[in-house]
Amino acid sequence: MTGASDDSAWEGAASEGSGFLAVDSGGSGLRVVLGTAERGPLARRASDQPVRTGDRGIDPEDFMARLVPLVRAVTAEAGPVRLSAAVVGAAGLASLGDGLRADLPGALAREFGVRRVALAADAVTAYAGALGTRPGAVIAGGTGLIAIGTDLAGWHRADGWGHLLGDCGGGAWIGRAGLEAALRAHDGREGGSARLLACAEEEFGPVAGLPGALYPRPDRPAVLASFAPRVAACADGDSVAAGILRAAAWHMADSAAAVCPSGGGPRIAVTGGLFTMGDPLLVPLDEELARRLPHARRVPAEGDPLHGSVRMAADLIAGPLTLPGDEAMLSVTTLSGD
C-alpha cells in the first residue's frame, strides 16, 4: 500500500532524521505532538471536539477531519518534518476501533507520508506514559475507571465497561453514589448525608428535579463525575462521603489485583484526573493496594497518555515496540513506500 503526501511541506523534510506524530484521542477531544527522534517533541496542539462514533465505531473520516488541521498547525510551528511513524491512542479502540484499524493507517500515509502506524487503546498509552516498558499495572481514572497490566508478554485489563455496567470507583461511580446519598437524606432513609444533600442542591437545584434533569442528558457520565469532587470535599467529617471514597478505593484495588503480574517485582501507578482529588481518595487507595498487592511497588506516574503516545512513537521509529501487541489493544501497521 502506498500514498505519499501531495503537500510539498512533507517532502521538504527536516534533515536531522525521521519524525513522529503522537495523538491522544478521548472524550475531551484530540491532543497532538509532533517531534523527531533526535530532538524529541517540537510542538503540540489540542482540540476540545471529540471524534464522532457511528455504525463502524470511531469514525475514521471524522478523525482525519479533526486531526489534519492540528498537524498543519504543529508543522507551521516546528517546521517541515518527514513523518515516518505515528502512534494514535484512542478511547474505545478495543471495542469501537474496527473502522480506525481498517482505514486510518492508509489515510495517514496518503495525507502525511507516514509508513508505520501504531493504534493503541488509551489504556495502553496511559500505561506507557505512567510506567514505560516495565511490567506492572496502571489504574486509569477519570469519568470512568480501567486497570491495565502486563508482564510484557500480553495485556490484561479489568473493568472499563462504562458507567452503566462498571467503571467501579471512577468519577461517575463516585458522583452517582454521592447523589444517591443526597437523595437518601432528602427521603429520610438510612445511609443519607445532609452535607451531600446541600452540595447537590447547590450544584443542581432542588433534588426532586434531579432525575428529570439528569436521565435525558447524553453526557450523563460526565455530569455524574462532576459531583465527585464535592464528595471528596465532604469526606473530612462526613462518614457517608468518606465511606464512598473507601468503597471506590476498594474497587480500584480489586481491578488492579486482577491485572497485576504476580511475580517479577511489578510496579503499580495511578493516572488520570480523578486522582487530583488528593488524600481523601489516595490515602484509602494506598491502604487497599498495600493490602491487596503487597508484592507490587507503588510508584508515581511518569506522565499522562499523551506522554505515552510520544514514548511509543519514538520507540516505533527505532524499531519494534517493546510493549506486547494485541489485536484489540495495540496493533502496528507497516506500509510500503512508493
N, C-alpha and C positions, 0 to 999 in steps of 0.2 A: 504494500500500500504506500503511495507516495502523496506528496502535497506540499511543495514548498510555498511559502507565502509570496503573494504578489507585491507586497509592500517593500520598497527598497530599503526602508529603515531596518528591516530584519536581515537584509542581505549585507548591508554595510555594518557588519557586526564588530563588536569590541574586539581588539586584538589580543587581549590577555587570555582568552580561552572561553570555554563553554559557560553559558549562563543557565539559570534555572528560574522557574516560576513556582511559587508556593501559594496555595489557596486554602482558605478555611471558609466553608460554606455551612451556615446554620440558620437557625430561626431568626437571628438578628441581622442577617444579611451576609455579604461577602467581604472577606479581607484578603488582600493580595500583597505579596512581597516579590520583588524582582532582585536577583543577585547573581553573583558569579562565584565559582569555586575558589578563586584566588582572593577576592575582595569581600566575600560574604554578602549580606543584604545591602542593597543600594538604595531602594526606595520602596515605599508602601502606600497603599490606598485602601479605602473601605467604602462600602455602600450599605445603607441600612434597609435595603429592599431584599428580602429573601427570595430564593429561586422558587418558582411555582412547582407544584406537583400536579400530575394529571393521570390519565389512564395508564401511562407507562411508568408511573412513579415520578421521580425527579426529572423535570423536563430539560433535556439537553439543549434544545434551541433557546429556551429562556435563559439557561445557564450561560451560554455563549453571549447572548444579547447583553447580559449584565456584566460579564467578565471582560469583554473586548474594550469598553471604554476605560475600565480600570487599568488594564495593561497598557493602553495607549498613554494614559496619564503617567504611570510609573516610568515608562520608556522615555517620555518627554523630560522627566526629571533626571533619570540616570544616564541617558544617552543610549545609543543603539547597542544591544546585546544580542549575541546569537544564542537563542534559547534552544538548548538541546534536551532539557528534561523538565518535566512538570510533575508536581505532586498535588493532588486535589483531595483534601479531607472534607467529607460531606456528611452532614447529619442525615440519618435514614438510609445510608447507602446499602446496608446489609439487606434490608427488606424492600427498599424502593429504588434500587440502583440499576435495574436492568437496562433502562434507556441510556443512562450515563455510560455504563460499561460498553454498550454497543456502539454509541455514536461519538462520545467525547474524545477519545484518542485521535480519531480521524479529523475531527473538527479542529483540534489544537494543532495538528500537523498542517492542515490547509491554511489556517489563519496565521500561525506563528512559526511554522517550521519545526515544531517540537517532534523529536523522534522517540523519546522514551517517556511514557506516562504511567504514573502510579495512581490508582484510585483507592482511597482508604476510607473506612468508616471514621467518623470523627472521634470515636473512642480510641482508635488506633493512633491517630495523630495526637490525641490527648496523652496517650501512653508515651509516645515518642518524645513529646515535649516535657513530660514530667520526669521520666526515667531513662530516656535514650534507648540504648540497646541492651540494658541489663535485665535479668529475669526478675519478675516481681508482679505486683498488682497495683492498679490505679483505680481510685474511686473518682468518677467524674460527676459532679453535682451542680445542677443549675435548676431550671424549671423541672427537669427530670433527673433521673439517677441511674447510672450504669456502673458496673465494676468490670474491669477487663484485666486479664492476667496472661502471662506467657512464661514458659520455660525456654523460650527461643526455638522450640520445635513446633509449636502450634499455639493458637489463640483459644482462650476460654472467656466467655462472657456470662454475666449474671444480671438479670433484670434489664432495665431499659425498655420495658414493654408499654410505656405510655401511661398517662395519668389514670386511665380507666381500668387498666389491668395490672399495673405495677408501679414502677418508678418509686418504690417504697423508700421513704426517707428523703426524697427530693423536695424541691421548693414547693411544688404544687401539693404534694402529700402533706407537708408541714402546714401550709396555708389552709388546706381543707380541714385538717384536724383542729387548727385554731378556730376556724369559723364554726365547726361543729360544737366546740366547747362554748363558744359565744351563744349559739342557739340553745344549747342546754341551759345556760344561765338564764336566757330570756324566758324559757319554758318553766324554769324551776325544777329541772331534772338534776339528778346527781351527775357529777363529773363536769359541771359547768364552771366557767370562770367569769366573774364580774369584770375583771380587768380586760379580758379579751373581748367581752361584750362591748365595753366602752370603746375599745380600739376599733372594733368592727363598725360601730356606728359613726365614729369619726371618719373612717375610711370610705364607707359605702352608704351611709344614711341608715334609716330605720331597718333593722334586720328582718322585719316581717316582709319587706320587699326584696330581700336578697335573692331568693330563688328565681323570681321573675326577671331580675336584672342579670343574673349570672348564667342560667341554663342556656339561653339562646345564643350566647356570645361565641363566635368562632375561636376567639383567643382565650377561652376559659382556663386552660392550664396556666397561662401567663398571669391572668387575673388572680387565680388562687395563689400562685407563687408570690405575687406582690404583697400578700399578707404575711408571709413567712418572717420577714424582719420584725414585724410587730410582735410575733410570738417570741422571737429571741429577746426583744426589748422587755417583755413581761416576765422572762424566765427568772430573773432575780427577784424573789419574793412572792412569786405565784407558782404554786406547786403543780397546777394543771399545765401551764406553759412549759415549765421545766420538765415535766413528765413527757410531753410531746417530743421535746428535743432528745430526751434519753431514748425514747422509742425509735426516733429517727436514726440515732447513732447505732442502736441495736440492728436495725435493718441494714444500714450501710456495712457494718462489720460482718453481718451474715452474708451479704453478697460478696464482700472481699474474700471471706473464708472459702467461698465456693470456687473462686478462680485463682487463688494464690498458689504458686508451686509449693509442694510440701518439703522440698529439700533445696540445697544449694545456697542457703543464705539469702533468700529473696528480700527485696526492698518493697516497701509499700508507701504510696504517696496519695495525696488528695489534690484535686484541681477543679477549678470552676468557681463561678460567682457565688454559689451557695455558701462557701466557706468563709466569705468575708463577714459573715455574721459573728465570727470570732468565738470567744471562750464558751458562751452558752451552748454552742454545738460542738466545738472542738474538744473541750475537756471531757465530756462523756464519750465522744468518739474515740479519743486516745485510750480511755479506760477499756472500752469494748474491744478495740483492736489488740491491746495488750493481753486481754483475756482470751480472745479467740485465736490470735495468731502470734503466740509468744516467740516463734522461731523467726518471724519477719522483722526487719529493721525499718522503723518508721523514719522517713526522710522527707525534707521539703521538696515540693515540685520545683524542677529547674526552670520550667517555662510552661506556656499555655499551648493549646492545639495548633495555633499558627506557628509557634516556635517549633513544634513537632514537624509540621509540614516543611519548614525550612531545613531542619536537620535531615529529613528523609530525602529532600531534593538534592542536597549537597552529596549525600551518600549515593544517590541514583546516578549522578554524573560520574562518580568514581568507579562504580561497578555495581554488582548485585547488592540488593538491600540485605542487611543483617537480620532484620525482623522477618519472621516467617510469613510466607504467602498464604492466602486463604481465598477461596473462590468468592466469598461474600464480603470479607473484611478487608482484604488487601490484595490487589492484583496489579501486575505490571504488564504493559503492552509495549513492545518494541516494533517500530515501524521502519520499513526500508526507505532508503533515500532515493533521489532521482536517478 
